[in-house]
């Protein structure tokens, strides 16, 4: 068996999926930004007591981020659980989006669309920047309208990224199956390897017997008994 075939066979026999480094995924990074900026937004613009919106927004932002982390971690053993948790995270971020929209409407803040003079630069910034460090310097400078529109934009972009990732993983689940299918495939491949090795040894037996007979005859021709 050549090296390429061995690698392919090993890949096909893998039961656990490779661990995804979620911290490198842009939609995780953006979800982290949303959590941190929501915390700051609530501290600055919502009362500490008497308004449940504060707790709901922080919880929705945290749930979005944490379910992404848990989903990608669980994906090592369960694609089904990963898909479920990522969808929960996506739903939480959609809930957060509604909270920002509601706040903007309730306080008569402009929701920037393509006709707004700052819309294109905002959209470009949110698409280009993923890390918290890129946003943190503005947390103490943005007013409520700026906070809301940046958060709304990030929610939309993160949702599209998550949707794309989910579709890719759903297709992978359809074609490759979950852990039960991978375990079955691994066991089947192992048995196939054993059968092939046994067959190879069986095929070698006649040639080995012939070689032994040849060597015996050679020794006898030289007067060597054994």
C-alpha positions in Angstrom: 0.0 0.0 0.0 1.5 3.4 -1.0 1.8 6.3 1.3 -1.1 8.2 -0.3 -3.4 5.3 0.2 -2.4 4.9 3.8 -3.1 8.6 4.5 -6.5 8.3 2.8 -7.3 5.2 4.8 -6.3 6.8 8.1 -8.5 9.8 7.3 -11.4 7.6 6.5 -11.0 5.8 9.8 -10.9 8.9 12.0 -13.7 8.7 14.6 -13.3 12.0 16.4 -13.4 15.2 14.3 -10.5 17.6 14.5 -10.8 20.3 17.2 -11.8 23.6 15.6 -9.8 26.6 17.0 -12.9 28.7 17.5 -10.9 31.8 18.5 -9.7 32.0 14.9 -13.2 32.0 13.5 -14.4 35.5 12.6 -18.0 34.9 13.7 -16.7 33.9 17.1 -14.5 37.0 17.3 -17.5 39.2 16.3 -19.7 37.5 18.9 -17.1 38.3 21.6 -17.1 41.9 20.4 -20.9 42.0 20.7 -20.9 40.6 24.2 -18.3 43.1 25.5 -19.8 46.1 23.7 -23.3 45.1 24.9 -22.0 45.1 28.5 -20.6 48.6 28.0 -23.8 49.8 26.3 -26.0 48.6 29.1 -23.7 50.2 31.7 -23.8 53.5 29.9 -27.4 53.7 28.6 -29.6 51.4 30.7 -30.5 51.7 34.4 -28.8 49.3 36.8 -32.2 48.5 38.4 -35.8 48.4 37.4 -35.3 47.5 33.7 -35.1 43.9 32.7 -33.8 44.9 29.3 -30.3 45.2 30.7 -30.2 41.6 31.9 -31.9 40.3 28.8 -29.4 42.0 26.4 -26.4 40.9 28.3 -27.7 37.3 28.6 -28.6 37.2 24.9 -25.1 38.4 23.9 -23.4 36.0 26.3 -25.6 33.1 25.1 -24.6 33.9 21.5 -20.9 33.7 22.3 -21.0 30.8 24.7 -23.1 28.5 22.5 -20.7 29.1 19.7 -17.8 28.0 22.0 -19.7 25.0 23.3 -21.0 24.0 19.9 -17.6 24.0 18.3 -16.1 22.1 21.3 -18.8 19.5 21.2 -18.4 19.1 17.5 -15.3 16.9 18.1 -17.7 14.1 19.2 -21.2 15.2 18.0 -21.9 17.0 14.8 -25.6 17.0 15.7 -24.9 18.7 19.0 -22.7 21.2 17.4 -25.4 22.2 14.9 -27.9 22.5 17.6 -25.8 24.7 19.8 -24.7 26.9 16.9 -28.3 27.4 16.0 -29.1 28.4 19.6 -26.2 30.9 19.5 -27.5 32.3 16.3 -31.0 32.6 17.8 -29.5 34.4 20.8 -27.8 37.0 18.5 -31.0 37.5 16.6 -32.7 38.2 19.9 -29.9 40.7 20.7 -30.4 42.3 17.3 -34.1 42.9 18.2 -33.2 44.4 21.5 -30.9 47.0 19.8 -33.6 47.8 17.2 -36.2 48.2 20.0 -34.0 50.5 22.0 -33.3 52.6 18.9 -37.0 52.9 18.1 -38.0 53.6 21.6 -35.5 56.4 22.0 -36.1 57.9 18.5 -32.6 57.0 17.3 -31.8 56.8 13.6 -31.3 53.3 12.2 -28.7 53.9 9.5 -29.4 52.5 6.1 -27.6 52.9 2.8 -28.8 56.5 2.5 -27.1 57.5 5.7 -23.7 59.4 5.2 -22.0 57.1 7.7 -23.5 53.8 6.6 -20.8 52.7 4.1 -17.9 53.5 6.5 -19.7 51.7 9.3 -20.3 48.6 7.2 -16.8 48.6 5.9 -15.4 48.8 9.4 -17.6 46.0 10.8 -16.8 43.7 7.9 -13.0 44.4 8.1 -12.5 44.3 11.8 -13.2 41.2 13.9 -11.1 41.5 17.1 -12.2 43.1 20.3 -9.1 45.3 20.4 -10.3 47.1 17.2 -13.6 48.2 18.9 -12.7 48.7 22.6 -11.2 52.2 22.1 -14.6 53.5 20.9 -16.7 52.1 23.7 -16.1 55.2 25.8 -16.7 57.5 22.8 -19.8 56.3 21.0 -23.2 57.7 21.8 -26.3 55.5 22.0 -27.1 55.8 18.3 -23.6 54.8 17.3 -23.6 51.9 19.7 -26.9 50.6 18.4 -26.0 50.9 14.7 -22.6 49.3 15.1 -24.2 46.4 17.1 -27.0 46.0 14.5 -24.5 45.8 11.7 -22.3 43.3 13.6 -25.4 41.1 14.4 -26.3 41.0 10.7 -22.8 40.2 9.6 -22.2 37.5 12.3 -25.6 35.9 11.4 -24.6 35.6 7.8 -21.2 34.1 8.7 -22.9 31.6 11.1 -25.5 30.7 8.5 -22.7 29.9 5.9 -20.8 27.9 8.5 -23.9 25.9 9.5 -24.8 25.1 5.9 -21.2 23.8 5.3 -21.4 21.6 8.5 -24.9 20.4 7.7 -23.7 19.2 4.3 -20.7 17.5 5.9 -23.1 15.7 8.3 -25.3 14.6 5.4 -22.3 13.2 3.4 -20.1 11.9 6.3 -22.6 11.2 9.1 -22.1 11.6 12.8 -19.9 9.8 15.3 -21.9 6.5 15.0 -21.3 6.5 11.3 -17.6 7.4 11.7 -17.2 4.6 14.3 -18.8 2.1 12.0 -16.6 3.3 9.1 -13.5 3.0 11.3 -14.3 -0.5 12.5 -15.2 -1.5 8.9 -11.9 -0.1 7.6 -10.0 -1.9 10.3 -11.6 -5.2 9.5 -10.9 -4.7 5.8 -7.3 -4.0 6.6 -7.0 -7.2 8.6 -8.7 -9.2 5.8 -6.4 -7.7 3.2 -3.3 -8.5 5.3 -4.5 -12.1 5.9 -5.1 -12.5 2.2 -1.7 -11.2 1.4 -0.1 -13.7 3.8 -2.2 -16.5 2.3 -0.9 -15.6 -1.2 2.7 -15.7 0.1 2.5 -19.2 1.6 2.9 -21.1 -1.7 5.9 -19.0 -2.7 7.4 -19.4 0.7 7.0 -23.1 0.6 8.6 -23.2 -2.8 11.5 -21.2 -1.6 12.0 -23.5 1.4 12.0 -26.5 -0.9 14.5 -24.8 -3.2 16.8 -24.1 -0.3 16.5 -27.6 1.0 17.4 -29.1 -2.4 20.3 -26.7 -2.6 21.6 -27.8 0.8 21.2 -31.5 -0.1 23.1 -31.0 -3.3 26.0 -29.8 -1.1 25.7 -32.8 1.1 24.3 -31.0 4.0 21.7 -32.8 6.0 19.2 -31.1 8.3 
